[in-house]
Amino acid sequence: MDTESKRSNPVPAGDAPNNYYRFHLPHLHLGSVFGDDWFSLKAEAFARFFGTPLFLVSQTVIVAIWIGLNALGFTKFDVYPFILLNLAFSLQAAYAAPLILLAQTRQADRDKAHADADAQHREALAMASEQRQALAAQQAGQMMELLQQNTQLTELVKELSQRIEVLTIDLHDKVVQESTKG
């Protein structure tokens, strides 16, 4: 996906928790120092082309043909010491250097915005983790409290069961005594 389509549709539709680019949204309004107009985008694309193997091989082939045609005498438009070729290289360098700097500056701006968004994402993850840990500690405390209450209720049930047993035995003894007397 190229840079242009990322800007026009940077975030897939969906809920915020599932939206992994939500921290990048606040940085979308930040325009590049050189702007996002047609010229800037094309200049950056051209500057990026300077470093490709296709450009290097193409330039080497063109220079070899240029020198070959002039050195072997097929044409005489730029004879040795190839002043016109030197001028072409100077012109290329005069445009290439600023274009490359432009591309690097634009990429640095994007990298900074992404780094800021990633830092916000890490902070949000850390905060969410702390909240989960606090909730887990709170739930563990509640579980301990409920366990203590359960233990107290169990002890109370045991005590009441023992009292009922004692009362039942006493009542049984009295009923047996009354029935033997009478």
N, C-alpha and C positions, 0 to 999 in steps of 0.2 A: 504494500500500500504506500503510495507516494505521499509526500508532505502536504500537497494541495488537498488531497482527499481526506487526510487526517484532520485538517483544519475545518473542512466543510462538514464533516460528520465524525467528530472526534470520539463520541461516546455512544455505545450501543444503547438502545432503549432498554429499560428495566428498572428494577428497584434499586434504590441507592446502596444497600448493603452488597448487592451483587455487581454493582457498577464499579469496576476496578480503576476507571479513569476519572472518578468523581473529584479527586484531588487535583487533577490537571485542569478542570473547568475554570477555576478562578484565573488561570494564566492565559486563557485563550484571547482575552482582550489585549494582551500585550503584543503590540506590533513590533516587528523588528526595527532596529535602528535605521535600516535602509528602506523600510516599508515592505509591503506585500503586493506592490503593483506588478504589472506584466514585466516591465524591464528588470526589476530586481529579481524576480523569480527566474527569468531567462538568463540573466547574467550569472546568477548562482549556479544554474544548471550547466552553463557553458564553462564556468570555472571548475566545477566538479569534473567535467569532461577532460580537462587538461591532464589530470592524473591517471587516466585510464590507459590500459595497454593499447587499445584501439587508436587513441590519439598518438601515442608514442611511435607505434609501428607505422601509422599513416604518415606522420611527419618525417620519419626516417626514409620511407619510400619516396616521398615527394622530393626531399633534399637530395637523395641519391640520383633520382631521375634528372633533377635540375642540374646538378654538377656533371652528371654523365653527358647530357645533351650539350652543355657548354664546353666541357673539357675535350670532348671528342670532335667538336666542330660541327655538330648537326645544326646548331643555331648559335648566334652571337649576341643574344640579348643581355647576357651577363657573363662576360669573360672573366678569367682569373684576374684578380683576387675575389671575385663574386661579391661586388659591392651591393648589388641589388638584393642578393640573398641575405647579406649582413643587415641591410635595411629592413628586410622582411622580419628577420629575427628580432631586431630592435623594436619594431612595431608590435610584434607579438608579445614581447616581454613588457612593453609599456602598458598593454592592456591586460596581460595575464596577471601581473603582480597585484593591481588593485582588485581585479575580479576574484582572485584567490583570497585576498584579505577580506573582501566582502563576504565570501562564502564562509570563511572561518569565523568572522564576527557573528554572522547570522546563526551558525551552528552553535557558537558559544552562548548566544542568547537563548536558543532552544534548550541547550544542555542545562543552563542555569535554571530555567523555568521548570524543567523536568526534575532536576535535583531538589528544588524547593517543594514541588508537589510530592516527590517521594519522601522527603523529610516529614512533610505533614502527614503522609500516610503512615509512616513509621511511628510518629507521635500518637496518631489516632489508635494504631494497633496496641501501643504500649498502654495508653489510657484504658482501652477496652480490656486489656489483660489485667490491669490493676483493678478495674471494676469487677471483673470475674473473680479475681482472687479475694477481694473484699466480700463479695457475695458468698463465695465458698466458705470463707471464715465465719461469716454471719450464720450461714446455714449449719455449719459444724457446731457453732455455739447453741443454736436452736435445737439441734439434734441431741446435744449433751443435756440441755435443760429438759427436753421431752423424755430422755432416757432416765434422768433423775426422777421426774414425776412418775414415770412408769414404775420405777423401782419402789418409790414411796407408796404408790397404789397397791403394788404387789405385796409389800410388807403389811399394809393396812388390811388387805383381803386375808392374808395369812392370820393376822392377829384376830380379825373378826371371825374367821373360820374356827380358830382355836377357842374363842369365847363361846361360839355357838355349840361347839362340841362339849365344852364344860357344862353349859346350860342344859344341853340335851341329856348328858349323863346325870346331872343333878335332878332334872325333871323325871328321868327314867327311874332313878333311885327312889324318889318321892312317890311316884305312881306305884312302884313295886311294894314299898313300905305300906302304903294305904291299902293296897289290895291284900296284903298278908295280914293286916290288922282286922280287916273287916270281913 
